[in-house]
Amino acid sequence: MAAKNTLRPFVVSFGAEAYLLDRDVVRARSWKDRSIIQVEGDELTDVELVSLCETRGIDDNDRVIILDEAQKVKGDKALKAYIEGKSPTDGSTVLVAILRSEKLPEVWAQAAKKGQIYEHKKLKTWDNNNEVVKWATTEAFRLGLGLDKGVPEMLFQLVGGDLYKIASELQKLQTLVGQGNKVTAAHLKMVIAPSPAAEPFQVAEAAVERDTKKAMNLLSIVYRTMGDEAHVPVTYSLIKQVEKLIVARYLLDRKASDDEIAAALGMHPWRCKTYFIPNARKHSFGGLISCMGDLRKLDADVKGAARSKRTRVELAVLSLTG
């Protein structure tokens, strides 16, 4: 988060990684020697937001206004005019916009040009590029901890890709081993009760592998962890996997090379050749098209008022593995 002496009027944070967005809120709230005001994007209009930014407090202190859920603010003429008229060096009032969205509306992109911008994309957890494991290593360093070889990977296996949980476990480890010391696997086992972890994308990957037992076990773990909130992300993951399979199967049927398929999918050639293409060969093009139609209907059902949503998701997974 920006420091006070930079005197920039806007800080814009956006993306899908909720933990990192929440941490930006905490940092803004800890800004020293300023009055802190926090509001929600659905609590006020653009005109009211501009009025809040332009009104000086009784104590006349410099201020930080934290606008959470800023994507819910429309960005009409009043806000656009305020941003346009704000000098990039006028940091007397700093507006911190937290957008819990992967897209950045134009009005906030303009604000970011006069301040700082932070994008927090959802961290990937692919086997050959696990960004959560990398983040855990960096976070441990920030806390003054070293992680022994294999510990970041073990931490991910034990608690999954939830950054809230990883940060919490690292804080426990900091208390256990002390700042400046190294965390071993033995330390990790002392603070974490081993329990299986799974992510929605892993369910989808197991389904396209046609490994029924693995897919259903992973799905059970996901529901145990996420509850009914798992309906939508699991369905979304299935749709994304099948979309890629359709492209791969189409190109395979037309004798495309492995490199051509990897380029079309935007996938690393090695991963595409060793993992994805073999799975694509397990499915027919017509079967995948039919499956996509079923998944689109499932997507509408799990987002609506349909009954037995978990059963519908389970049947979709079984259908894809069959």
Secondary structure, DSSP 8 states (H G I E B T S, - for coil): ---GGG--SEEEEEES-HHHHHHHHHHHHT-TTSEEEEEETTSS-HHHHHHHHH---TT---EEEEEETGGGS---HHHHHHHHHS-TT--SEEEEEEE-SSS--HHHHHHHHTSEEEEE----EETTEEHHHHHHHHHHHHTT-EE-TTHHHHHHHHHTT-HHHHHHHHHHHHHHH-TT-EE-HHHHHHH--------HHHHHHHHHTT-HHHHHHHHHHHHHHHGGGGHHHHHHHHHHHHHHHHHHHHHHHTT--HHHHHHHHT--HHHIIIIIHHHHTTS-HHHHHHHHHHHHHHHHHHHTT-S-HHHHHHHHHHHHH-
